[in-house]
Amino acid sequence: MTKAPFTLRGHNPDILTSIANLSNDEVFTPPDLANAMLDLVAERWAAANNGASIWADPDVTFLDPFTKSGVFLREITRRLVAGLEPSIPDLNDRVDHILTRQVYGIGITRLTALLARRSLYCSKDANGKHSIAKSFTTPAGNIWFERTEHTWEGGPPEIQAHPTKGEDMTVYSGRRCRYCGAGEGDYGRGEDLETHAYVFIHTDDITARISEIMGEAMQFDVIIGNPPYQLSDGGFGTSAAPIYQKFVEQAKALEPRLLSLVIPSRWFSGGKGLDDFREEMLADQRLRSLDDYLNASDVFSGVGLKGGVCYFVWDRDHPGDCRVTTHAPNGDVSTATRPLLEPGLEVFIRFNEGLSILRKVVAVETGQDQKLALEASQRFDGLVSSRKPFGLETTFRARSAKRAGDVKVYQNGGVGYTPRKDITTGSDLIDAWKVYIGYAAPGTGNKDTYPHRILPTPFLGESGSISSETYLCIGPFETKDEAESALSYLTCRLTRFLILLHKPSQHVTKKVYTFVPKQQWTRQWTDADLYAKYGLSTDEIAFIESIVRPMELSE
């Protein structure tokens, strides 16, 4: 009688392809994505080990330190079961060896730990009668989870009376976790609710903490997974701060031979509190492979994640240039091997095609073929104001009727008037001609759609006008004709493509205009003019127009 082949996902459809996400920051990984990442890990392992298969090595250890559905651990196990057959012929012995000595996980919540055990061991208890592992003595097996508390600090002390004893007691407000920055008001919860204090980043010594969790000192060969992305930071509305960078840093500190994680792509050029992380990542030559998806929904169906997602492979022992693969929403794929940080730049150039386009623009402006950065005097960002160009908040409301001595105010919701004498910021711009442009780009829901506009529609700012924080101010220009020339320039696709190269999110700050050169404001600019000026090829033009759609000033 022949044994049925071993499988951990013998159902059709695979349940892990249709499971619902917990939230936008705790996103379940589709099996196809997990396998694409594992393929790259296997490729890097083979390159470093004379072509050897990682799946045929009974001593290689794997860790998913933020497991949710258990899909990475399941797919690793499935591959090892096939690869180790020659060295461990008995199926039951082989499965038991893999699950007890090679594959490890840390759940991010009690629920996900149970789910991961069910995916991996076919039982919520690793030592249960239905478990396919036979040597475990504990229900957790190699998938650990225990409730972790935040470490609150800071916040002003207040003396209050105890509600029942009447005694004075000291309480604190506005405290935050020293490890992840979570606010006590949001995450200081009772015993019945998850704390979302992820153990992997709530420690000063991750190596020692892993030893405590696993019960012995561990050196993992491969760390792979999909960390939580963000936590509410107590700001306005749905404001949230990224935390995925903390997981990347801790994983590197464990010094695995290979590291592969999927994270949002915003770190390329922006993101709240990501400056140090971006600088370190872009300078790290151990990042050997980077797959970037412009539209996150191509990877995570139905997930709202502006800016796209990426996954990378980090190779501890073999530094070099990075193979960068861009996955466009239309299915086109572009691959190039290059440094993540080009000389003279502070951000990653996301599009491989964008590198050649930027190089041509800078060459015309500077006369240097290999230079990628414009001189400060050549850059358009010098004309762009910072937020609140006239000192007025977004919530400012001017009066509707004009009085003597008033200036016109472009504000959220329309126009109004306010006394000129009350404006003490940007007074040199009031009587000049300028261009106004929204601080927030037009929304496309929670998804990136291409081609898109990149910018909100700019409009002419006449002499004697100002704006609230809703708009940035571009200028000053001496005449209306000059301002209209700059206005036409902002509608050009090439201009907005250069902005996109430096734009990590919906917000259109002064900084995103860094790659845009100034022009002579003596004509109405068109894309045909700019394509000809910078000598762009037919393919480069087609690429720009696949990313950036036309803009009409009447929009």
Buried (B, 14 or more C-beta within 10 A) or exposed (E): EEEEEBEBBEEEEBEBBEBEBBEBBBBBBBBEBBBBBBEBBBBBBEEBEEEEBBBBBBEBBBBBBBBBBBBBBBBBBBBBBEBBBEEBEEBEEBBBBBBBEBBBBBBBBEEBBBBBBBBBBBBBBBBBEEBBBEBBEEBBBBBBBEEBEBBBEEBEEEEEEEEEEEEEEEEEEEBBBEBBBBBBEEBBBEEEEBBBBBBBBBBEEBBEBBEEBBEEEBEBBBBBBBBBBBBBBBEEEEEBBBBBBBBBBBBBEBEBBBBBBBBBBBBBBBBBEBEEBBEEBBEBBBBBBBBBBBBBBBBBEEBEBBBBBBBBBBBBEEEEEBBBBBBBBEEEEBEBEEBBBBEEBBBBBBBBBBBBBBBBBBBEBBEEEEBBBBEEEBBBBEBBBEBBBBBBEBEBBBEEEBEEEBBBBBBBEEEBBBEBEEBEEBEEBBEBBBBBBBBEBEEEEEBBEBBBBBBBBBEBBEBEBBBBBBBBBBBBBEEEEBBBBBBBBBBBBBBBBBBBBBBBBBBBBBBBBBBBBBBEBEEEBBBEBBBEBBEBEEEBBEBBBBBBBEBEEEE
